[in-house]
Amino acid sequence: MKKRQSLVLIGILVGLTILIHVFSLNAARVENYYSTGIYPDISVVLRYSLTWLPFSLGDILYGLAFFYLTWNLVTAIRALYNKTLTNARMLIFLRRVFIKMLLIYIIFNVLWGINYNRRGIASQIGLTMEKYSVEDVKALNSVLVKKVNESKSAILEQPIRKLSSSEIFSGAWLAYKTLDDRYKFLNYHPISLKSSMWGWLGNYVGFMGYYNPFTGEAQVNTTVPKFVQPYTTCHEIAHQLGYAKENEANFVGYLAASSSKDIAFQYSVYLDLFLYAGRNLYRADSVSARSFVDKLMPEVKADLKEWQQFNERHKNPAEPVVRWVYGKFLESNEQPSGVLSYDEVTGFLIAYYKKYGKL
């Protein structure tokens, strides 16, 4: 591409980037015209396009992107070492990189990323989001520890079974289907849930699932303990439905999983939420947080030990770096708490409990 053409293209792409930014400044505009306007159609088209594939195209694309970036990095280092990278070639290289970054930014936002700036689920269901107290968090932990123990007891009363990935995926779809009467905007069809081929890598960098905005697929790490997977799947579906922020995806996932008739989904969501609420309380009152953990059934504690041992087996020096990078990504997308944004589902749960008197 000639210099003049590349500069014109950069100008067009920068203009589009500015338009996206300006459009995203108004949450009501984003909610009305994008998140509940054109985005549902974009999401459905993407899912219909790839739901028939038995594997994750998004995983393949990310894998190819990794090798492409690695190859270019090695080539650039080699050119620097051999002193063949002239100033002119460097400028051409930098222009190409800038164009690609702008294209990725625009495509990412048009296909999904603008959802970071929406009003969101609290506005849709009429929750009053207020500053909560330590006592509110204690009350939430008290409710959740009972829910965890009750759902675990119900599981123990049933014949032992291990859900397959397909059963978890179909169960998550059914969980969202139970919400149709109350929340039409949470209608989920068609299904596009895939087992991630990078699950083994996810165990070392700390991801249990992710949404690919370029393909519309939701990937679930199916190598983690089974009791974690149902809620993770519901969380990733929430991303597909346009809830980009992690605290909102956690809450929408809660609405679905807690409504499921499958007790495995209820146990999965209440256990995960208990951990989020517990961490939240621990930062303010560690003694109270430990007292709630002590109230868990031995069988629940055994599950937590299994989860802890699983994480310890996959602990490595790269994980903190990945978490830091991911945290910075979240901070740049309207989530100033970074990776702690997941824990902020606590505020949604407290507001929901105050409004309805139940979880």
C-alpha positions in Angstrom: 0.0 0.0 0.0 1.4 3.4 -1.0 2.1 6.0 1.6 -0.7 8.4 0.4 -3.2 5.5 0.4 -2.2 4.3 3.8 -2.5 7.9 5.3 -6.0 8.3 3.8 -7.0 4.9 5.2 -5.6 5.9 8.6 -7.6 9.1 8.5 -10.8 7.3 7.8 -10.2 4.7 10.5 -9.3 7.4 13.1 -12.5 9.2 12.2 -14.5 6.0 12.7 -12.8 5.5 16.0 -13.7 9.0 17.2 -17.3 8.4 16.1 -17.5 5.2 18.1 -16.0 7.0 21.2 -18.4 9.9 20.9 -21.4 7.6 20.4 -20.4 5.6 23.5 -20.3 8.6 25.8 -24.1 8.5 26.3 -25.2 5.4 28.1 -28.9 5.9 27.2 -28.0 6.2 23.6 -25.9 3.1 23.7 -28.7 1.1 25.5 -31.5 2.2 23.1 -29.8 2.2 19.8 -27.0 -0.4 20.2 -27.4 -2.8 23.1 -31.2 -3.3 22.7 -31.2 -2.0 19.1 -28.8 -3.4 16.5 -26.6 -5.6 18.8 -29.2 -8.4 19.3 -29.4 -8.9 15.5 -25.6 -8.8 15.2 -25.3 -11.4 18.0 -28.0 -13.7 16.5 -26.4 -13.6 13.0 -22.9 -14.5 14.4 -24.3 -17.4 16.4 -26.4 -18.7 13.5 -23.3 -18.5 11.3 -21.1 -20.7 13.5 -23.4 -22.7 15.8 -23.2 -25.7 13.4 -19.4 -26.0 13.8 -18.5 -28.7 16.3 -15.4 -26.8 17.3 -14.5 -23.2 18.2 -13.5 -21.1 15.2 -12.7 -18.3 17.7 -10.1 -20.5 19.4 -8.5 -21.2 16.0 -8.4 -17.5 15.0 -6.8 -16.6 18.4 -4.3 -19.4 17.9 -3.4 -18.1 14.4 -3.2 -14.6 15.7 -0.7 -15.6 18.4 1.5 -17.4 15.9 1.2 -14.4 13.5 2.3 -12.0 16.2 5.1 -14.2 17.3 6.4 -14.6 13.8 6.3 -10.9 13.2 8.1 -10.2 16.5 10.8 -12.8 15.6 11.2 -11.3 12.1 11.5 -7.7 13.5 14.1 -8.8 16.1 16.1 -10.6 13.4 16.0 -7.5 11.2 17.2 -5.4 14.1 20.0 -7.8 14.8 21.1 -8.0 11.1 20.7 -4.2 10.8 18.5 -4.5 7.8 15.6 -2.5 9.3 15.9 0.9 7.8 14.0 4.0 9.0 11.8 3.8 5.9 11.0 0.1 6.5 10.3 0.9 10.1 7.8 3.6 9.2 6.0 1.3 6.8 5.9 -1.4 9.5 4.5 1.1 12.1 1.9 2.3 9.7 0.7 -1.2 9.0 0.6 -2.0 12.8 -1.4 1.2 13.5 -3.9 0.4 10.7 -4.4 -3.2 12.0 -4.9 -1.9 15.6 -7.5 0.6 14.4 -9.3 -2.1 12.4 -9.4 -4.5 15.3 -10.6 -1.7 17.7 -13.4 -0.7 15.2 -14.5 -4.3 14.5 -14.4 -5.2 18.2 -16.6 -2.3 19.2 -19.1 -2.6 16.4 -19.6 -6.3 17.0 -19.8 -6.1 20.8 -17.5 -3.7 22.7 -19.8 -0.7 22.7 -21.9 -2.7 25.3 -19.3 -1.7 27.9 -21.0 1.7 27.9 -24.6 0.7 28.2 -27.0 1.3 31.1 -27.2 -2.4 31.8 -29.1 -5.0 33.7 -29.7 -2.9 36.9 -31.6 -0.3 34.8 -33.5 -3.0 32.9 -34.9 -4.7 36.0 -35.2 -1.6 38.2 -32.5 -2.3 40.7 -31.4 0.6 42.9 -27.7 0.5 43.1 -26.6 2.2 46.3 -23.5 2.1 48.4 -23.7 -0.9 50.7 -22.3 -1.5 54.2 -20.3 -4.3 55.8 -23.5 -5.4 57.5 -25.1 -5.7 54.1 -22.3 -8.0 52.9 -22.5 -10.1 56.1 -26.3 -10.5 55.5 -25.5 -11.6 52.0 -22.9 -14.1 53.1 -25.4 -15.5 55.6 -28.0 -16.1 52.8 -25.5 -17.6 50.4 -23.9 -20.0 52.9 -27.4 -21.4 53.5 -28.1 -21.7 49.7 -24.8 -23.4 49.2 -25.4 -26.0 51.9 -29.0 -26.6 50.9 -28.1 -27.2 47.2 -25.2 -29.4 48.1 -27.5 -31.5 50.4 -30.0 -31.8 47.5 -27.2 -33.1 45.3 -26.1 -35.7 47.8 -29.6 -37.0 48.0 -29.6 -37.8 44.3 -27.8 -40.6 42.5 -24.2 -39.8 41.7 -23.9 -38.3 38.2 -21.3 -36.4 36.2 -22.7 -33.9 33.8 -21.2 -34.0 30.3 -20.2 -30.8 28.5 -23.2 -31.1 26.2 -25.6 -31.6 29.2 -24.1 -28.4 30.8 -24.5 -26.4 27.6 -28.1 -27.6 27.1 -28.8 -27.0 30.8 -27.6 -23.5 30.5 -29.9 -22.9 27.5 -32.8 -24.3 29.6 -31.8 -22.1 32.5 -32.1 -19.0 30.3 -35.4 -20.3 28.9 -36.9 -20.2 32.4 -36.4 -16.4 32.4 -38.4 -15.8 29.2 -41.6 -14.9 31.0 -39.9 -12.4 33.3 -37.2 -10.9 31.2 -37.9 -11.1 27.4 -34.6 -9.3 26.8 -32.7 -12.4 28.1 -34.0 -14.7 25.4 -31.1 -16.9 24.2 -31.4 -18.5 20.8 -29.6 -20.0 19.0 -27.0 -21.7 21.2 -23.3 -21.2 20.3 -21.4 -22.8 23.2 -18.1 -24.5 22.6 -15.5 -26.4 24.7 -12.3 -24.4 24.4 -9.4 -26.2 22.8 -7.1 -23.9 24.9 -8.6 -25.1 28.2 -5.3 -26.6 29.2 -3.6 -23.2 28.7 -6.5 -21.5 30.5 -5.7 -23.5 33.6 -2.2 -21.9 33.7 -3.3 -18.4 33.0 -6.5 -18.4 35.0 -9.5 -18.4 32.6 -12.5 -20.6 32.9 -14.3 -19.3 29.8 -14.3 -16.4 27.4 -16.5 -14.8 24.8 -15.1 -14.2 21.3 -16.7 -11.0 20.0 -15.4 -11.6 16.5 -17.2 -14.9 16.1 -20.0 -14.7 18.6 -19.0 -18.0 20.2 -18.8 -18.6 24.0 -15.9 -20.8 24.9 -16.0 -22.8 28.2 -12.9 -24.4 29.8 -14.3 -27.9 30.3 -11.1 -29.2 32.0 -11.8 -27.5 35.3 -13.9 -29.3 38.0 -17.4 -29.9 36.9 -19.1 -28.0 39.7 -17.6 -24.8 38.4 -18.7 -25.2 34.8 -22.5 -24.6 34.9 -22.3 -21.1 36.3 -19.3 -20.3 34.1 -21.4 -21.3 31.0 -24.3 -19.0 32.2 -21.8 -16.2 32.6 -20.5 -16.6 29.1 -24.0 -16.6 27.7 -24.6 -13.3 29.4 -21.6 -11.9 27.5 -23.2 -13.2 24.3 -26.4 -11.3 25.2 -24.5 -8.1 25.4 -23.6 -7.7 29.1 -19.9 -6.9 28.6 -18.9 -5.9 32.2 -17.9 -8.8 34.3 -20.0 -7.8 37.3 -23.1 -7.6 35.1 -22.3 -10.9 33.3 -22.0 -12.5 36.8 -25.3 -11.2 37.9 -27.2 -12.1 34.7 -25.5 -15.6 35.0 -26.9 -15.7 38.5 -30.4 -14.9 37.3 -30.3 -17.8 34.9 -28.4 -20.5 36.9 -30.5 -19.8 40.1 -33.7 -20.3 38.0 -32.6 -23.6 36.7 -34.4 -26.7 37.8 -31.1 -28.6 37.8 -29.7 -28.5 41.3 -26.1 -28.7 39.9 -26.6 -25.3 38.4 -28.0 -23.9 41.6 -25.0 -25.3 43.6 -22.5 -24.0 41.0 -23.9 -20.4 41.1 -24.4 -20.1 44.8 -20.9 -21.6 45.6 -19.2 -19.1 43.2 -21.3 -16.2 44.5 -20.4 -17.2 48.1 -16.7 -17.0 47.1 -17.2 -13.5 45.6 -19.1 -12.2 48.6 -16.7 -13.8 50.9 -13.7 -12.1 49.3 -15.6 -8.8 49.5 -16.3 -9.3 53.2 -12.7 -10.5 53.9 -11.3 -7.1 52.8 -13.4 -5.4 55.5 -13.8 -8.1 58.2 -11.6 -11.2 57.8 -12.9 -12.7 61.1 -16.5 -12.7 59.9 -15.5 -14.0 56.5 -13.8 -17.0 58.0 -16.8 -17.6 60.3 -19.0 -18.1 57.2 -16.6 -20.5 55.6 -16.7 -22.5 58.9 -20.4 -22.9 58.4 -20.0 -24.7 55.1 -20.8 -28.5 55.0 -17.8 -30.8 54.9 -18.7 -31.9 51.4 -18.7 -28.3 50.2 -15.3 -27.7 51.9 -14.1 -30.8 50.0 -15.1 -29.3 46.7 -13.3 -26.1 47.6 -10.2 -28.1 48.5 -10.4 -29.8 45.1 -10.7 -26.5 43.4 -7.7 -25.1 45.4 -5.6 -28.1 44.6 -6.5 -27.9 41.0 -5.3 -24.2 40.9 -2.1 -25.0 42.8 -1.2 -27.7 40.3 -1.4 -25.1 37.5 0.2 -22.2 39.4 3.0 -20.6 37.3 4.9 -17.3 37.1 3.0 -16.1 34.0 -0.4 -16.1 35.7 0.1 -12.8 37.6 1.3 -11.1 34.5 -1.7 -12.3 32.5 -4.0 -11.2 35.3 -2.3 -7.7 35.3 -2.7 -7.4 31.5 -6.3 -8.5 31.7 -7.0 -6.2 34.6 -5.7 -3.3 32.5 -8.0 -4.3 29.7 -11.0 -4.3 32.0 -9.9 -0.9 33.4 -9.8 0.5 29.9 -13.3 -0.7 29.3 -15.3 1.1 32.0 -14.3 -1.3 34.8 -11.9 0.6 37.1 -11.6 -2.2 39.6 -9.9 -4.5 37.0 -10.1 -8.2 37.9 -11.9 -7.3 41.1 -14.8 -6.3 38.9 -16.0 -9.9 39.1 -16.4 -9.5 42.9 -18.6 -6.4 42.3 -21.5 -8.7 41.6 -22.0 -8.4 45.4 -23.6 -5.0 44.9 -26.1 -6.4 42.4 -27.0 -9.2 44.8 -27.5 -6.9 47.7 -29.7 -4.6 45.7 -31.7 -7.6 44.3 -32.1 -9.1 47.8 -33.3 -5.8 49.2 -35.9 -5.5 46.5 -37.2 -9.0 46.4 -36.3 -10.4 49.8 -34.8 -13.6 48.3 -31.9 -14.9 46.2 
